[in-house]
Amino acid sequence: MVAPATRARVVQAITTAALTGLLGHAGTGKSMALRAAHAEHDGPKLHLDARIVDASRLRDLSHDFTGSGSSSGGGMLLTIDNVEVATPALTVAIADLVGTWSSPSRVAVAGRRLPPPILSAIEDRRGRLVRASELEFTDDELEEVLGGLVTARLRAGELHLLAERFARWPVVLDGVARELRSATITDDDTWNQLVRRYLVAPSAVRSQLEMLVAAAPTRRFQDAVVRLSGLPAFDDALCQQLGVSDGVDELRNLGLPLREVDHGLIALRIGIRDVLQATSPEPTLARSAATRYLEVGRPDAALEVLASPATATNLAAMLAELPLGELG
C-alpha cells in the first residue's frame, strides 16, 4: 500500500497536543503522520509498533526513555502505531502509559481501531482525537496533492466530484493524483476521457478494497465482507451471523472504511458500498437484517433489504413474519 501524502494540519495536531490518538481506516495516512511528527521532533523520541513490541518491553522502554528525558530536561515524544492489534496485556500497558504521561512530554498513538482502554485513557486526559473524517483530504489539500497543472485542467466542480467518487480516501486519491499529473501533457480529448473514466468507474477504490479483503484471515471472512456490503447497515450480531466472530471490531482491524450511523449501526462509507457490493442480500440474511432494523427503529433500512431482487419472490412470506406496525 502506497502511503498518502502527509497533511501538515495532522502533524501539527501531534506536535502540539500532549496526547493524540489517530483513528482511521487503512490508507488514511496515520502512519505517515506519526513518522513526520517523529522526524520533526527536536528532542528525545521513540517510535514503537504494536505488532512487534510486548507489554514488558514497552514498560522497560518507556521507563528508560522517561528517565533519559527527565535528566536532560527536554520534552519527549513517544509514538505507537498499529494499536488495533495490541494484545490485551499490551493494550493495558499502553493505556497505563497514556494515563501517567506528563507534560512537556507527548504521546501519540494510531490505529485502525483504538481499543476501549486506550481510547478511554486519552479521553479521560482530554487528549486530541483525530478521526477518519479529519484525516481525509480537504479540497485545498487535494488541490495541493494534484498540483497546479492538474487543477488548472479540471473543469468547475470536477475536483469535488473526484473527491466524493473516491470517498475522500487519501491513499486512493494520492494514487489518482499521480496518474493525472502524468497525463497533463495529453490532448484535451484524451484528458477528458481519462477524467470521465475516473468519475464513472472508480477502479482505484475497487483495487484498494480488494487488497484489504484479500488480507482477511479466511475465505469465509472474505465472503462475509462482500455479503455485508449488500446491507445498508450492520452491527456485531449481523457480522457474527456471517462468521465474523469479533463483529465490527474485526472489520475495523481489517482496515475497511466504515462509518457510524444511528441506533448503534455501522455502514460502509459513502461511495464504498456500491463498489464492493456483488449481490443483494439473500433471503435469510435479509430477514435477519430487517428484523434487526425494526428493533432499533430503522424501518427505511428494513424496507430497503426487503425490496431487494433476491427477496422479491418471498416478500409476502417475509412480511408476514415481521412486526409490520413498525414499518410505519
C-alpha positions as CSV (number, residue, x, y, z in Angstrom):
1,M,0.0,0.0,0.0
2,V,1.4,3.4,-1.0
3,A,1.3,5.9,1.8
4,P,-0.8,9.0,1.1
5,A,0.6,12.5,1.3
6,T,1.1,13.8,4.8
7,R,-1.2,16.7,5.9
8,A,0.6,19.4,7.8
9,R,-2.5,20.0,10.0
10,V,-2.5,16.4,11.2
11,V,1.2,16.5,12.0
12,Q,0.6,19.8,13.8
13,A,-2.1,18.1,16.0
14,I,0.5,15.6,17.1
15,T,3.2,18.1,17.7
16,T,1.1,20.5,19.8
17,A,-1.1,18.2,21.9
18,A,0.1,16.3,24.9
19,L,-1.9,13.2,24.0
20,T,-3.1,12.4,20.5
21,G,-5.0,9.5,19.1
22,L,-5.2,8.9,15.3
23,L,-8.2,6.7,14.5
24,G,-8.9,5.8,10.9
25,H,-9.3,3.0,8.4
26,A,-6.5,1.8,6.1
27,G,-4.9,4.3,3.9
28,T,-5.8,7.5,5.8
29,G,-2.2,8.5,6.4
30,K,-1.9,7.7,10.2
31,S,1.5,6.1,10.0
32,M,2.8,8.8,7.7
33,A,1.7,11.5,10.1
34,L,3.3,9.7,13.1
35,R,6.6,9.4,11.2
36,A,6.5,13.0,10.1
37,A,5.9,14.2,13.6
38,H,8.6,12.0,14.9
39,A,11.1,13.3,12.3
40,E,10.2,16.9,13.2
41,H,10.6,16.5,17.0
42,D,13.8,18.0,18.3
43,G,14.5,16.1,21.4
44,P,14.3,12.5,22.8
45,K,11.9,10.4,20.9
46,L,10.8,6.8,20.5
47,H,8.7,5.1,17.8
48,L,7.1,1.7,18.5
49,D,4.9,-0.7,16.5
50,A,2.3,-2.7,18.5
51,R,2.8,-5.6,16.1
52,I,6.4,-6.2,17.3
53,V,6.5,-5.0,20.9
54,D,5.1,-6.7,24.0
55,A,3.9,-5.2,27.3
56,S,7.0,-5.9,29.3
57,R,9.2,-4.4,26.6
58,L,7.0,-1.3,26.4
59,R,7.3,-0.8,30.2
60,D,11.1,-1.2,30.1
61,L,11.5,1.1,27.1
62,S,9.2,3.8,28.5
63,H,10.9,3.7,31.9
64,D,14.3,4.1,30.3
65,F,13.0,6.7,27.9
66,T,11.3,8.7,30.6
67,G,14.4,8.7,32.8
68,S,16.5,9.8,29.9
69,G,14.2,12.7,29.1
70,S,13.8,13.8,32.6
71,S,17.5,14.1,33.2
72,S,18.0,16.1,30.0
73,G,15.1,18.4,30.8
74,G,13.8,18.2,27.3
75,G,10.3,17.3,26.1
76,M,9.9,13.8,24.8
77,L,7.8,12.2,22.0
78,L,6.6,8.6,22.1
79,T,4.6,7.4,19.1
80,I,2.9,3.9,19.0
81,D,1.4,2.7,15.7
82,N,-1.0,-0.2,14.8
83,V,-2.5,-0.3,18.3
84,E,-5.6,-2.2,17.0
85,V,-3.5,-5.4,17.0
86,A,-2.2,-4.9,20.5
87,T,-2.5,-7.9,22.8
88,P,-4.7,-7.4,25.9
89,A,-1.6,-7.0,28.1
90,L,-0.1,-4.5,25.7
91,T,-3.4,-2.6,25.5
92,V,-3.4,-2.2,29.3
93,A,0.3,-1.2,29.3
94,I,-0.4,1.5,26.6
95,A,-3.5,2.8,28.4
96,D,-1.5,3.0,31.7
97,L,1.3,4.8,29.9
98,V,-1.2,7.3,28.4
99,G,-2.8,7.8,31.8
100,T,0.5,8.6,33.6
101,W,2.4,10.6,30.9
102,S,3.2,14.1,31.9
103,S,3.9,17.4,30.1
104,P,6.1,18.6,28.4
105,S,6.4,15.1,27.0
106,R,3.9,13.9,24.4
107,V,2.4,10.6,23.4
108,A,0.7,9.9,20.1
109,V,-1.0,6.5,19.2
110,A,-2.5,5.4,16.0
111,G,-4.7,2.5,14.8
112,R,-7.5,1.4,12.6
113,R,-9.3,0.9,15.9
114,L,-8.3,2.3,19.3
115,P,-9.1,-0.4,21.9
116,P,-11.5,0.9,24.6
117,P,-8.9,1.1,27.4
118,I,-6.6,3.3,25.3
119,L,-9.5,5.4,23.9
120,S,-10.8,5.9,27.5
121,A,-7.4,6.9,28.7
122,I,-7.0,9.5,26.0
123,E,-10.5,10.9,26.6
124,D,-10.0,11.0,30.4
125,R,-6.9,13.1,30.0
126,R,-8.6,15.3,27.4
127,G,-6.4,14.2,24.7
128,R,-6.8,15.1,21.0
129,L,-8.6,12.6,18.8
130,V,-8.1,12.8,15.1
131,R,-10.8,10.6,13.4
132,A,-11.1,9.3,9.9
133,S,-13.2,12.3,8.7
134,E,-10.3,14.7,9.8
135,L,-7.7,12.5,8.1
136,E,-9.5,12.9,4.7
137,F,-8.1,15.4,2.2
138,T,-9.8,18.8,2.3
139,D,-10.4,20.4,-1.2
140,D,-7.4,22.7,-0.6
141,E,-5.2,19.8,0.4
142,L,-6.4,17.8,-2.7
143,E,-5.5,20.7,-4.9
144,E,-2.0,20.7,-3.4
145,V,-1.7,17.0,-4.0
146,L,-2.9,17.2,-7.5
147,G,-0.7,20.1,-8.4
148,G,-1.4,23.3,-10.4
149,L,-1.3,21.7,-13.8
150,V,-4.0,19.2,-12.9
151,T,-6.3,21.6,-11.1
152,A,-6.0,24.1,-14.0
153,R,-7.2,21.4,-16.5
154,L,-10.1,20.2,-14.3
155,R,-13.5,21.7,-15.1
156,A,-15.6,23.5,-12.5
157,G,-16.8,21.0,-9.9
158,E,-14.7,18.1,-11.1
159,L,-12.3,18.2,-8.2
160,H,-15.1,17.9,-5.7
161,L,-16.7,15.1,-7.8
162,L,-13.5,13.2,-7.9
163,A,-13.1,13.5,-4.1
164,E,-16.6,12.3,-3.5
165,R,-16.3,9.5,-6.1
166,F,-13.2,8.2,-4.4
167,A,-14.8,8.6,-0.9
168,R,-12.1,11.1,0.0
169,W,-9.9,8.2,0.7
170,P,-6.4,9.6,0.9
171,V,-4.4,6.6,-0.3
172,V,-6.7,6.3,-3.3
173,L,-6.7,10.0,-4.2
174,D,-3.0,10.1,-3.8
175,G,-2.7,7.4,-6.5
176,V,-5.2,9.2,-8.7
177,A,-3.2,12.4,-8.4
178,R,-0.1,10.7,-9.6
179,E,-1.9,9.4,-12.7
180,L,-3.5,12.7,-13.5
181,R,-0.2,14.5,-13.1
182,S,1.4,12.2,-15.6
183,A,-1.4,12.8,-18.1
184,T,-1.3,16.6,-18.1
185,I,0.7,16.6,-21.4
186,T,-2.1,14.8,-23.3
187,D,-4.5,16.5,-25.6
188,D,-7.9,17.7,-24.4
189,D,-9.9,14.7,-25.7
190,T,-7.6,12.1,-24.1
191,W,-7.6,14.1,-20.8
192,N,-11.4,14.4,-20.7
193,Q,-11.8,10.7,-21.4
194,L,-9.4,9.9,-18.5
195,V,-11.3,12.2,-16.1
196,R,-14.6,10.8,-17.2
197,R,-13.4,7.3,-16.7
198,Y,-12.4,8.1,-13.1
199,L,-15.9,9.7,-12.5
200,V,-17.8,6.7,-14.0
201,A,-15.7,3.8,-12.7
202,P,-13.5,4.3,-9.6
203,S,-11.4,1.3,-10.3
204,A,-8.7,2.5,-7.8
205,V,-11.3,2.2,-5.0
206,R,-12.1,-1.3,-6.1
207,S,-8.4,-2.3,-6.2
208,Q,-7.8,-0.9,-2.7
209,L,-10.9,-2.7,-1.3
210,E,-9.9,-6.0,-3.0
211,M,-6.5,-5.7,-1.4
212,L,-8.0,-5.2,2.1
213,V,-10.5,-8.0,1.7
214,A,-7.8,-10.4,0.4
215,A,-5.9,-9.8,3.7
216,A,-8.9,-11.3,5.7
217,P,-7.7,-14.4,7.6
218,T,-10.2,-16.9,6.0
219,R,-12.2,-17.3,2.8
220,R,-15.3,-17.2,4.9
221,F,-14.4,-13.9,6.3
222,Q,-13.8,-12.5,2.8
223,D,-17.2,-13.8,1.7
224,A,-18.8,-12.2,4.8
225,V,-17.4,-8.8,3.9
226,V,-18.9,-8.9,0.4
227,R,-22.3,-10.1,1.8
228,L,-22.3,-7.4,4.4
229,S,-21.8,-4.8,1.6
230,G,-25.2,-5.7,0.4
231,L,-26.8,-4.3,3.6
232,P,-27.4,-0.6,4.2
233,A,-26.0,-1.1,7.8
234,F,-25.0,-3.8,10.2
235,D,-23.9,-4.4,13.8
236,D,-22.0,-7.1,15.7
237,A,-24.9,-9.6,15.6
238,L,-25.2,-9.4,11.8
239,C,-21.4,-9.7,11.4
240,Q,-21.3,-12.7,13.7
241,Q,-24.2,-14.4,11.8
242,L,-21.9,-14.4,8.8
243,G,-18.9,-15.8,10.7
244,V,-17.1,-12.6,11.7
245,S,-16.7,-13.7,15.3
246,D,-15.4,-10.4,16.8
247,G,-18.0,-8.4,14.9
248,V,-17.4,-4.8,13.8
249,D,-14.1,-4.6,15.6
250,E,-12.7,-7.3,13.3
251,L,-13.8,-5.3,10.2
252,R,-12.1,-2.2,11.7
253,N,-8.9,-4.3,12.2
254,L,-9.0,-5.3,8.6
255,G,-9.0,-1.6,7.7
256,L,-12.3,-1.3,5.9
257,P,-13.7,2.3,5.5
258,L,-16.6,2.2,8.0
259,R,-18.8,5.0,9.4
260,E,-21.1,5.1,12.3
261,V,-24.8,5.7,11.6
262,D,-27.6,5.8,14.1
263,H,-29.0,3.3,16.6
264,G,-25.7,1.6,17.1
265,L,-25.4,0.5,13.4
266,I,-22.3,0.7,11.2
267,A,-22.1,1.1,7.5
268,L,-19.5,1.2,4.8
269,R,-18.5,4.7,4.0
270,I,-20.4,6.6,1.3
271,G,-19.0,5.7,-2.2
272,I,-17.6,2.4,-1.0
273,R,-20.6,0.1,-0.7
274,D,-21.6,0.3,-4.4
275,V,-18.1,-0.6,-5.4
276,L,-17.8,-3.7,-3.1
277,Q,-21.3,-5.0,-3.3
278,A,-21.7,-8.1,-5.5
279,T,-25.2,-9.1,-4.9
280,S,-28.3,-8.1,-3.0
281,P,-28.7,-10.0,0.4
282,E,-30.1,-13.5,0.2
283,P,-33.5,-14.1,2.0
284,T,-32.1,-15.4,5.2
285,L,-29.7,-12.5,5.7
286,A,-32.3,-10.0,4.5
287,R,-34.8,-11.4,7.1
288,S,-32.4,-11.1,9.9
289,A,-31.3,-7.6,8.9
290,A,-34.9,-6.4,8.5
291,T,-35.8,-7.7,11.9
292,R,-32.7,-6.0,13.5
293,Y,-33.5,-2.7,11.7
294,L,-37.1,-2.7,13.0
295,E,-35.8,-3.5,16.6
296,V,-33.7,-0.3,16.5
297,G,-36.2,1.9,14.8
298,R,-34.9,1.9,11.2
299,P,-37.9,0.9,9.0
300,D,-36.3,2.6,6.0
301,A,-33.4,0.2,6.1
302,A,-35.8,-2.8,6.7
303,L,-37.8,-1.8,3.6
304,E,-34.6,-1.5,1.5
305,V,-33.4,-5.1,2.2
306,L,-36.9,-6.5,1.8
307,A,-37.4,-4.9,-1.6
308,S,-34.1,-6.3,-3.0
309,P,-34.4,-8.6,-6.0
310,A,-33.3,-11.6,-4.1
311,T,-36.2,-11.3,-1.6
312,A,-38.9,-10.2,-4.1
313,T,-40.3,-13.7,-4.6
314,N,-40.6,-14.4,-0.9
315,L,-41.6,-10.8,0.1
316,A,-45.1,-11.7,1.2
317,A,-44.0,-14.5,3.5
318,M,-41.2,-12.4,5.0
319,L,-43.5,-9.5,5.7
320,A,-45.9,-11.9,7.5
321,E,-43.1,-12.8,9.9
322,L,-42.2,-9.2,10.8
323,P,-43.9,-6.7,13.1
324,L,-45.5,-4.7,10.2
325,G,-46.7,-2.0,12.6
326,E,-43.1,-0.9,13.0
327,L,-42.8,-0.2,9.2
328,G,-44.8,2.9,9.6
